[in-house]
Amino acid sequence: MKHDVFVVTAAYGNDNVLALGGQHKLLPIIAQSGAAGVEIRRELLTETDLRELPELARAISAHGLRCFYSAPEALFAPNGAQNTLLPQLFDEAEQLNAERLKLSLGHYQATGDNTDAEQALAAFLAAQQVKLLVENDQTECGVLLPLKDFFTRAASVNLPVGMTFDMGNWHWVGQAPQPAAAALASFVSYIHVKVAVRSATGWGAVPPDESDDTWRQLLAALPDNVPRGIEFPLIGDDLAAVTRRFVSLLQ
């Protein structure tokens, strides 16, 4: 089975992306790699870029790529309310012709009296063309218990949301990835392949060939029919060749 592989633009390094002149400069490289699509990062978009999202969408399509959109925003604000930026973020995703919008969970409150809020969120999401994904991030909100509570509740009320399972982020919050995979696999609809190793300065992401095969075991515990995103460093003199090698590895 051949897997759809997306390349996260941040894999090339945020500073490098900006030095190149923006994420659109990476599209030929990603297209040459044989990847199915690109994950555009909002934090790497300038104000000018945000005004020109339809142009970026046309460029993505012209290179034969699909698009996911990632924003460094949480679904739930610190007070537990729905993020007021959601309409704007979904509008941006639609301008990009993105299939999915990825956010973090934020401060989800698993209480028995939030039915109205759930119904409002369900109605909002049902009206969107873009599917919402929620990722385990590197904050205190990205730990297993609240994520499992949220996705279990979401499934019970038919909330149209899937999970982005970031394989590496569990290390940053002090949890083991394998038990998380066992608990959350049924909710996963996108996998961020991030191979993490620990050094004297803390956890860091590395290419798969700079670690042991633990990442393969973790990937095998997750759904086999969902897209995989490259979010480990892509470094080298020939970025197209480097990207192509890892796309082939994950396909």
C-alpha positions as CSV (number, residue, x, y, z in Angstrom):
1,M,0.0,0.0,0.0
2,K,1.3,3.4,-1.0
3,H,0.8,6.1,1.6
4,D,0.1,9.8,0.9
5,V,3.0,11.8,2.2
6,F,2.8,15.5,2.9
7,V,5.8,17.7,3.5
8,V,5.5,20.2,6.3
9,T,7.3,23.4,5.2
10,A,8.7,23.9,8.7
11,A,10.8,20.8,8.1
12,Y,13.2,22.9,6.1
13,G,13.7,25.2,9.1
14,N,11.7,28.4,9.8
15,D,14.7,30.7,9.2
16,N,15.6,28.9,6.0
17,V,12.0,29.2,4.7
18,L,11.9,32.9,5.3
19,A,15.4,33.4,3.8
20,L,14.3,31.6,0.7
21,G,11.5,34.2,0.3
22,G,8.5,32.2,1.7
23,Q,6.8,28.8,1.5
24,H,5.8,29.2,-2.2
25,K,9.5,28.8,-3.0
26,L,9.5,25.3,-1.6
27,L,6.7,24.1,-3.9
28,P,8.9,23.0,-6.8
29,I,11.1,21.0,-4.4
30,I,8.1,19.3,-2.8
31,A,6.6,18.6,-6.2
32,Q,9.8,17.0,-7.5
33,S,9.9,14.7,-4.4
34,G,6.8,12.8,-5.3
35,A,4.9,14.0,-2.2
36,A,1.1,14.1,-2.4
37,G,0.9,17.5,-0.8
38,V,2.3,20.3,1.4
39,E,1.4,21.5,4.9
40,I,1.4,25.3,4.9
41,R,2.3,26.9,8.3
42,R,0.5,30.0,9.3
43,E,3.4,31.2,11.5
44,L,5.6,31.4,8.3
45,L,3.1,33.6,6.4
46,T,3.8,37.3,6.3
47,E,1.0,39.8,6.4
48,T,1.4,40.1,2.6
49,D,1.2,36.3,2.3
50,L,-2.1,36.3,4.2
51,R,-3.6,38.8,1.8
52,E,-2.4,36.6,-1.1
53,L,-3.6,33.2,-0.1
54,P,-5.6,32.6,-3.3
55,E,-2.4,33.1,-5.3
56,L,-0.6,30.6,-3.1
57,A,-3.5,28.2,-3.6
58,R,-3.1,28.5,-7.3
59,A,0.6,27.8,-7.1
60,I,0.1,24.7,-5.0
61,S,-2.4,23.4,-7.5
62,A,-0.2,24.2,-10.4
63,H,2.5,22.0,-8.9
64,G,0.0,19.2,-8.6
65,L,0.0,19.2,-4.8
66,R,-2.7,18.9,-2.2
67,C,-2.8,21.3,0.8
68,F,-3.2,21.1,4.6
69,Y,-3.1,24.2,6.7
70,S,-1.6,24.5,10.2
71,A,-2.1,27.4,12.6
72,P,-0.4,27.9,15.9
73,E,-3.8,28.3,17.6
74,A,-5.8,26.2,20.0
75,L,-9.4,25.0,19.6
76,F,-10.2,26.1,23.1
77,A,-9.2,29.3,24.9
78,P,-7.8,29.3,28.5
79,N,-11.3,29.9,29.8
80,G,-12.5,26.8,28.0
81,A,-14.5,28.7,25.4
82,Q,-14.2,28.2,21.6
83,N,-11.3,30.2,20.1
84,T,-12.8,33.3,18.6
85,L,-10.4,33.1,15.7
86,L,-11.9,29.9,14.3
87,P,-14.0,31.7,11.6
88,Q,-10.9,33.6,10.4
89,L,-8.7,30.4,10.4
90,F,-11.3,28.4,8.4
91,D,-11.6,31.3,6.0
92,E,-7.9,31.3,5.4
93,A,-7.9,27.5,5.0
94,E,-10.6,27.8,2.4
95,Q,-8.7,30.5,0.5
96,L,-5.8,28.0,0.3
97,N,-8.1,25.3,-0.9
98,A,-6.8,23.3,2.1
99,E,-8.4,20.0,2.8
100,R,-7.7,20.1,6.5
101,L,-7.0,22.8,9.2
102,K,-4.7,21.7,12.1
103,L,-4.9,23.3,15.5
104,S,-3.9,22.2,19.0
105,L,-6.5,21.3,21.6
106,G,-6.0,24.0,24.1
107,H,-7.9,24.2,27.4
108,Y,-10.6,21.7,26.8
109,Q,-12.9,21.3,29.9
110,A,-14.6,17.9,30.1
111,T,-17.7,18.9,32.0
112,G,-21.3,17.7,31.9
113,D,-22.8,21.1,31.2
114,N,-21.1,22.0,27.9
115,T,-23.8,20.5,25.6
116,D,-24.7,23.9,24.1
117,A,-21.1,24.7,23.4
118,E,-20.6,21.3,21.7
119,Q,-23.8,21.8,19.6
120,A,-22.6,25.2,18.5
121,L,-19.2,23.9,17.6
122,A,-20.7,20.9,15.8
123,A,-23.0,23.3,13.8
124,F,-20.0,25.5,12.9
125,L,-17.8,22.6,11.8
126,A,-20.6,21.0,9.8
127,A,-20.9,24.2,7.7
128,Q,-17.1,24.2,6.8
129,Q,-15.6,22.7,3.7
130,V,-12.4,22.1,5.5
131,K,-12.0,19.3,8.0
132,L,-10.7,20.1,11.5
133,L,-7.7,18.2,12.9
134,V,-6.5,18.6,16.5
135,E,-2.9,17.8,17.4
136,N,-1.1,16.8,20.5
137,D,1.2,19.8,21.0
138,Q,4.2,20.4,23.2
139,T,2.2,22.2,26.0
140,E,0.5,21.0,29.1
141,C,-2.6,20.7,27.0
142,G,-0.9,18.1,24.7
143,V,-1.0,15.2,27.2
144,L,-2.9,12.0,26.9
145,L,-5.8,12.4,29.4
146,P,-7.5,15.6,28.0
147,L,-6.9,14.5,24.4
148,K,-8.5,11.1,25.1
149,D,-11.4,12.8,26.9
150,F,-11.9,15.2,24.0
151,F,-11.8,12.7,21.2
152,T,-14.0,10.2,23.1
153,R,-16.6,12.9,23.7
154,A,-16.3,14.2,20.1
155,A,-17.0,10.7,18.8
156,S,-20.0,10.3,21.1
157,V,-21.7,13.5,19.8
158,N,-20.6,13.1,16.2
159,L,-18.3,16.2,16.3
160,P,-16.5,16.2,12.9
161,V,-12.9,16.4,14.0
162,G,-10.0,14.1,13.6
163,M,-6.6,13.8,15.3
164,T,-3.1,14.7,14.1
165,F,-0.9,12.3,16.0
166,D,2.5,13.9,16.4
167,M,4.9,11.0,17.1
168,G,7.5,13.1,18.7
169,N,5.6,15.7,20.7
170,W,4.9,13.2,23.5
171,H,8.5,13.3,24.6
172,W,8.3,17.1,25.1
173,V,5.4,16.6,27.6
174,G,7.1,13.8,29.4
175,Q,4.9,11.0,28.1
176,A,5.5,7.8,26.2
177,P,4.3,7.7,22.6
178,Q,3.3,4.0,22.4
179,P,0.6,4.0,25.1
180,A,-0.7,7.2,23.5
181,A,-0.9,5.5,20.2
182,A,-2.8,2.5,21.7
183,A,-5.3,4.9,23.3
184,L,-5.8,7.3,20.4
185,A,-5.2,5.3,17.2
186,S,-9.0,5.0,16.4
187,F,-9.2,8.8,16.3
188,V,-6.1,9.4,14.1
189,S,-6.5,10.8,10.6
190,Y,-3.1,12.3,10.0
191,I,0.3,11.4,11.4
192,H,3.2,13.8,11.9
193,V,6.3,11.7,11.6
194,K,8.7,13.4,14.0
195,V,11.6,11.3,15.3
196,A,12.8,12.7,18.6
197,V,16.1,12.1,20.4
198,R,17.4,13.5,23.6
199,S,20.6,15.4,24.0
200,A,22.2,17.4,26.8
201,T,20.0,20.4,25.8
202,G,16.8,18.4,25.7
203,W,14.6,16.8,23.1
204,G,15.1,17.5,19.4
205,A,13.8,16.2,16.1
206,V,16.1,14.3,13.8
207,P,15.8,12.5,10.4
208,P,14.8,8.8,10.9
209,D,18.2,7.5,9.8
210,E,19.8,9.3,12.8
211,S,17.8,7.2,15.3
212,D,16.9,3.6,16.1
213,D,13.9,1.8,14.6
214,T,11.5,2.8,17.4
215,W,9.8,5.2,15.0
216,R,8.8,2.3,12.7
217,Q,7.2,0.4,15.6
218,L,5.2,3.5,16.6
219,L,4.1,4.1,13.0
220,A,3.0,0.5,12.8
221,A,0.7,1.0,15.8
222,L,-1.1,3.8,14.0
223,P,-3.7,3.7,11.2
224,D,-2.2,2.5,7.9
225,N,-4.6,4.4,5.7
226,V,-4.0,8.0,6.7
227,P,-1.6,10.6,5.3
228,R,1.8,11.0,6.8
229,G,3.5,14.3,7.2
230,I,7.3,14.8,7.3
231,E,8.1,17.1,10.2
232,F,11.7,16.1,10.9
233,P,14.6,18.2,9.6
234,L,15.2,18.2,5.8
235,I,18.7,19.4,5.4
236,G,21.2,19.1,2.5
237,D,22.7,20.8,-0.5
238,D,20.1,19.1,-2.8
239,L,16.8,19.6,-0.9
240,A,14.8,18.0,-3.7
241,A,16.9,14.8,-3.4
242,V,16.8,14.8,0.4
243,T,13.0,15.3,0.3
244,R,12.5,12.6,-2.3
245,R,14.5,10.1,-0.3
246,F,12.3,10.5,2.8
247,V,9.1,10.7,0.9
248,S,10.0,7.4,-0.7
249,L,10.8,6.0,2.8
250,L,7.4,6.9,4.2
251,Q,5.3,6.0,1.1
